[in-house]
Amino acid sequence: MFKKLLIANRGEIAVRIVRACREMGVSPVAVYSSADQSALHVRLADEAIHIGPAPSSESYLVIEKIIAAAKRTGAEAIHPGYGFLSENAEFALAVESAGLTLIGPPASAMKIMGSKTSARRAAIEAGAPVVPGTTQPLASVEEAEALAATTGYPVMLKAAAGGGGRGMRLVRSPAEIASAFSLARSEAEASFKDSSVYIEKYIERPRHIEIQLIGDREGDFVYLGERECSLQRRHQKVVEECPSPVVDEEMRRRVGESAVRVARAAGYVNAGTVEFLVDREKNFYFLEMNTRLQVEHPITELVTGRDLVHEQIRVAAGERLSFSQDDIIMRGAAIECRIYAEDPQNDFLPSPGLIKRLSMPSGPGVRIDSGIYEGWKVPLDYDSLLAKLCVWAETREAAINRLARALDECAIEGIQTTLEFFRAVSRDREFRLGNFDTGFIDRFLADGMKTDNPEGEDDRDAQLSDIAAIAAVLHAKERAAKLDLSSAQAVESRWKLYGRISQRR
Amino acid sequence: MKYEAEIDGRQISIELERRDRSVSAMVDGRRYELEVLCPERGLYLIFAGERVYEARAWSAESDLFTVKLRDRVFSARVIDRKHRRSVADHSDEGRQQLTAPMPGKVVRLLREQGDEVEAGQGVVVVEAMKMQNEIKSTKAGRIVEIRVAAGDTVNANQVLAVVE
């Protein structure tokens, strides 16, 4: 086992990895930019190396600085977390050639999965179902038109290097394809410096599920069930759950085995996630593979009882998997909410700044993975994920009730967060029924986040609103008293000064 | 003392007297006799008979408050008659100030001083947390002033440009 491990990340995921290190007796080394010297992940580490100014392009994304920090502190391994350098094949090679161990897959597997077209080819070779479409970039509009005609409309044009919804265009009819093709190409060029675009059949109202798996260096793989990630806003996940309300035991086995075949074909090692689209007939199609630990990994840990980060570190150190496929039992249900520093009342605009007060929920079945604390100033240089609230309970319904309860215990003051939005989601009827697809959040927001009030709730609402108004007035009074006091002091001191000046005359 | 308040967009009038822990309030004609404790700063533990409410209040702007109560979050504006003043500070006729909706960094200017703009046209791009936001003019006119440059750090509500 490693004695020392460097964490090439920040925020809640760096804290998550520090915790695993502590539990395993490995000494954690943090890296930080100038904006993060007093960040939580630094506070919890044994050693901390400054790697540059706030912009991530000059700090967390600079391969040489990360490797140098590991060398300097004598760390034997590097955990990249998610984002930043975690799926960068060049970084994986640099770690290897520096004689260090990356907690993640080999560069070769990252490369295969890094491009959507080569990932599709790998999936097809492994016998996994893929969304009908091409595996090669489109050469011309004519080719796009011909292929769209054989696939059948509607189709999606997608950037080969894409991600996060950029370089994607939905085409519903032949009349739209020429302009969509050139738009997708220029967007792909602008976002990824690669204008390759390919075509896929568009799945109407799909669900998005993903299989968590992990493999050791001997080529053994275990899949740890699925996660339901259909609740997305602008193609970013916001709420995830495990297991999916639509996946049964038999489907789980089929999708899981399919995922393992894809990973094996790519020469994969360590933890990874294979994403699938599921249509309304429950057909599933390979979408992509994420070659890293996912943000939403805790819900799998809650349901399977396995610690993925511990297992990642053990596998990277050359140990065999500590469990087999038969050991994986899905127990109960877990849900994660990603608490972002964004204002749901204001088109989810970012809201960095000082956290004046913080109270986090606790009690049975609640897990918080957070990178913040009261008094921490959330920098404007990085993504807006503050913390993840996860809950576990015996059934999905109980988990949703627990989520609503935990959300009500939560308060983050000073900045705007998505907490309020989750409170509304957790009380939404369709969400509670498990009736949703990837378009749910957009429709929910278009409806003004309205939740259906149970009967008799209107009276209660009126009273709550009166009490809230009273609290606001009490607070306003207290603040005004404080302000009056300080302005009175200011006036008094001016009088004193004036008095002294007069005396001198 | 009498207050006018707006809670979640609804106008209400409140009369409130406080003597230590006991508070008498009249909200739109509904009377409340309450006992109020303040166990933490900004936290009001309100007893209405045997019902108990934990309300957390904090202020976003000078007279705008957020109140969290049970499963609800309210936004409230409190105008006390004594401190009442015109809110129309920067909305004088014909002049429009473009302000930053969030703290961030100015990425680039889309227009220059002296340019004519249409309503809805972007003037400045501000970035925070890897998200870019175009600050648009809400009316047609001429940009008489641009107060920021690319690379500047700006606060929420800071004036970026003036359109006339």
Contacts between the chains, C-beta under 8 A, distances in Angstrom:
chain1	res1	chain2	res2	distance
A	341	B	129	6.8
A	342	B	129	8.0
A	343	B	102	7.7
A	345	B	75	8.0
A	346	B	101	6.6
A	349	B	101	5.5
A	349	B	102	4.8
A	349	B	131	7.5
A	349	B	133	6.3
A	350	B	102	5.5
A	350	B	104	7.2
A	350	B	128	4.2
A	350	B	129	3.9
A	350	B	131	5.2
A	351	B	102	6.1
A	352	B	102	7.6
A	352	B	103	5.7
A	352	B	104	7.8
A	352	B	128	5.7
A	352	B	129	6.0
A	353	B	103	6.1
A	353	B	156	7.9
A	356	B	58	6.9
A	357	B	42	6.9
A	357	B	58	7.2
A	380	B	103	5.9
A	380	B	104	5.6
A	380	B	105	6.9
A	380	B	128	4.3
A	380	B	129	5.9
A	381	B	129	7.7
A	382	B	129	6.5
A	382	B	130	7.2
A	383	B	129	5.8
A	383	B	130	5.3
A	384	B	129	4.2
A	384	B	130	7.8
A	384	B	131	7.6
A	404	B	71	6.9
A	407	B	71	7.8
A	408	B	70	6.3
A	408	B	71	4.7
A	411	B	56	5.4
A	411	B	68	5.5
A	413	B	42	7.4
A	413	B	56	7.4
A	413	B	58	4.5
A	413	B	66	7.8
A	414	B	58	7.5
A	419	B	73	7.9
A	420	B	73	5.0
A	423	B	71	6.1
A	423	B	73	7.4
A	427	B	71	7.7
A	461	B	72	7.8
A	464	B	53	7.8
A	464	B	69	5.6
A	464	B	70	6.6
A	464	B	72	5.6
A	465	B	7	5.6
A	465	B	8	6.9
A	465	B	10	7.5
A	465	B	74	6.5
A	466	B	12	8.0
A	466	B	27	4.4
A	466	B	28	7.8
A	466	B	30	6.2
A	466	B	32	6.9
A	467	B	32	7.8
A	467	B	46	6.0
A	467	B	48	7.2
A	467	B	53	5.1
A	467	B	55	6.5
A	467	B	69	6.2
A	468	B	7	6.3
A	468	B	55	6.4
A	468	B	67	4.3
A	468	B	69	5.0
A	468	B	72	7.2
A	468	B	74	4.1
A	468	B	76	6.5
A	469	B	5	5.3
A	469	B	7	4.8
A	469	B	12	6.0
A	469	B	14	5.9
A	469	B	27	6.0
A	469	B	67	7.9
A	469	B	74	7.7
A	469	B	76	6.0
A	470	B	14	6.9
A	470	B	16	6.8
A	470	B	23	7.1
A	470	B	25	5.1
A	470	B	27	6.9
A	470	B	32	6.7
A	470	B	34	7.1
A	470	B	46	7.0
A	471	B	44	4.9
A	471	B	46	6.8
A	471	B	53	8.0
A	471	B	55	3.7
A	471	B	57	5.1
A	471	B	67	5.1
A	471	B	69	7.1
A	472	B	5	6.5
A	472	B	7	7.2
A	472	B	57	5.9
A	472	B	65	4.5
A	472	B	67	5.2
A	472	B	74	7.5
A	472	B	76	3.7
A	472	B	78	5.4
A	473	B	3	5.4
A	473	B	5	6.6
A	473	B	14	5.5
A	473	B	16	5.4
A	473	B	25	7.8
A	473	B	78	5.6
A	474	B	16	7.6
A	474	B	18	7.2
A	474	B	23	7.2
A	474	B	36	6.6
A	474	B	44	5.7
A	474	B	57	7.4
A	475	B	42	6.7
A	475	B	44	7.3
A	475	B	57	3.8
A	475	B	58	7.7
A	475	B	59	7.2
A	475	B	65	5.9
A	475	B	67	7.8
A	476	B	3	7.6
A	476	B	59	8.0
A	476	B	63	7.2
A	476	B	65	6.7
A	476	B	78	4.2
A	476	B	80	6.8
A	477	B	1	7.9
A	477	B	16	7.8
A	477	B	18	7.3
A	479	B	59	6.7
A	480	B	80	7.1
A	480	B	83	7.1
